[in-house]
Amino acid sequence: MLRDEEATDQTRYCLSSPSTNLAFFMQSLYAHCIGYMVDDNASLSHRLGGLYRIYCVYETQPFKPAFRVYLSLGELKKLRELAMMQKI
């Protein structure tokens, strides 16, 4: 059971905006996952796993509002290709 002081600190952390270091850390996590998703030499299951990892990291982050995932145009194109491959 958390003490009131600890609960307040935790609530403040969950509702606050990310600091520069935390923002860099979140973007690093996203970049790592995106690397799996856009790798042409990876199997389809690994690429889909990268996409799922991005989803999991985004949905479980403690920040409100959530830290956005930034994709380059090339990464977005690879994501669209992956979606088209999966539809077939």
Residue, then its C-alpha position, 0 to 999 in steps of 0.5 A: m500500500l502506498r503512503d499518501e505522499e507516495a501516491t501523490d508523487q506517482t499521480r503527479y508523475c503520471l499526469s505530467s508532461p515528459s521532461t527532455n530526458l524522458a522524451f528522448f528516452m521515449q523517442s529512443l524506444y520508438a526508434h528501436c521498434i521502428g527499426y524492426m518494422v522497416d527492416d526489409n531483411a526481416s521476416l513478416s513476423h518480425r516486422l509485425g512484432g515491431l509494429y506491435r511493440i510501438y503500439c504497446v509502448y504508446e499505450t502503456q506510457p505514463f504520460k498524459p497526453a501521450f508522447r507521440v510517435y514520429l515517423s519519417l516519410g520513408e518509415l511511413k511508406k514502409l508502414r503502408e507497405l507492411a499494411m498492404m502485405q498483411k492484407i494479402 
